[in-house]
Amino acid sequence: MLMTLGVVSVALATGLYNWSILFFASWAASVAVEILPVLLYTFFWRGLTRRGLLGTLFGSAACCCVLQLFSPTVSGTSLALFPEQDFV
């Protein structure tokens, strides 16, 4: 299992080494912020159910993906992931 994870990590690293680091940094920040509502609901809301928890996770993941696709880190600027295209 650990060997497989290492092989996949090395394959991804070699395949994505030309991609913009700005895209990966903003993606990591948005995923970290995605977990914040779940933590707050877990700590302070007694009525939180598994269904609500999963809804919060999937809803915020969908919002992060949509907002990330329309951000300047994906297209339109010289430092973007696809600098020659403009999706907006």
C-alpha positions as CSV (number, residue, x, y, z in Angstrom):
1,M,0.0,0.0,0.0
2,L,2.7,2.5,1.0
3,M,4.8,1.5,-2.1
4,T,1.8,2.1,-4.4
5,L,1.2,5.5,-2.8
6,G,4.9,6.4,-3.4
7,V,4.8,5.3,-7.0
8,V,1.6,7.3,-7.6
9,S,3.2,10.4,-5.9
10,V,6.3,10.2,-8.0
11,A,4.3,9.7,-11.2
12,L,2.2,12.7,-10.4
13,A,5.2,14.8,-9.5
14,T,7.0,14.1,-12.8
15,G,3.8,14.7,-14.8
16,L,2.9,18.0,-13.2
17,Y,6.3,19.6,-12.6
18,N,5.6,22.2,-15.3
19,W,2.3,23.4,-13.8
20,S,2.0,26.6,-12.0
21,I,2.7,26.5,-8.2
22,L,0.2,29.3,-7.7
23,F,-2.6,27.0,-8.8
24,F,-1.6,24.3,-6.3
25,A,-1.2,26.8,-3.5
26,S,-4.6,28.3,-4.0
27,W,-6.1,24.8,-4.3
28,A,-4.6,23.7,-1.0
29,A,-5.9,26.8,0.7
30,S,-9.4,26.3,-0.6
31,V,-9.5,22.7,0.5
32,A,-8.2,23.7,4.0
33,V,-11.0,26.3,4.2
34,E,-13.5,23.7,3.1
35,I,-13.0,21.8,6.4
36,L,-13.6,24.9,8.6
37,P,-17.5,24.8,8.5
38,V,-17.5,21.1,9.2
39,L,-15.3,21.6,12.3
40,L,-17.5,24.5,13.5
41,Y,-20.7,22.5,13.1
42,T,-19.2,19.5,14.8
43,F,-18.1,21.5,17.8
44,F,-21.0,23.9,18.3
45,W,-24.2,22.3,16.8
46,R,-25.6,19.3,18.7
47,G,-28.2,18.6,16.0
48,L,-25.5,17.8,13.3
49,T,-26.2,14.5,11.6
50,R,-24.1,12.4,9.3
51,R,-26.2,13.5,6.4
52,G,-25.7,17.2,7.3
53,L,-22.0,16.6,7.7
54,L,-21.7,15.0,4.3
55,G,-23.8,17.6,2.7
56,T,-21.6,20.3,4.1
57,L,-18.4,18.5,2.8
58,F,-19.7,17.9,-0.7
59,G,-21.4,21.3,-1.0
60,S,-18.2,23.1,0.0
61,A,-16.1,20.9,-2.2
62,A,-18.4,21.7,-5.2
63,C,-18.2,25.5,-4.4
64,C,-14.4,25.3,-4.2
65,C,-14.1,23.5,-7.5
66,V,-16.4,26.0,-9.3
67,L,-14.6,29.0,-7.8
68,Q,-11.2,27.5,-8.6
69,L,-12.1,27.0,-12.2
70,F,-13.1,30.6,-12.7
71,S,-10.1,32.1,-10.7
72,P,-7.2,33.8,-12.3
73,T,-4.9,30.9,-11.3
74,V,-6.5,28.7,-14.0
75,S,-6.6,31.0,-17.1
76,G,-6.1,34.6,-18.3
77,T,-2.9,35.7,-16.6
78,S,0.7,35.0,-17.4
79,L,1.1,32.9,-14.1
80,A,-2.0,30.8,-14.7
81,L,-2.2,27.1,-15.3
82,F,-3.4,27.8,-18.9
83,P,-2.0,31.2,-19.7
84,E,-2.8,31.2,-23.4
85,Q,-6.6,30.6,-22.8
86,D,-9.1,32.8,-21.0
87,F,-12.2,31.0,-19.7
88,V,-14.0,34.0,-18.2
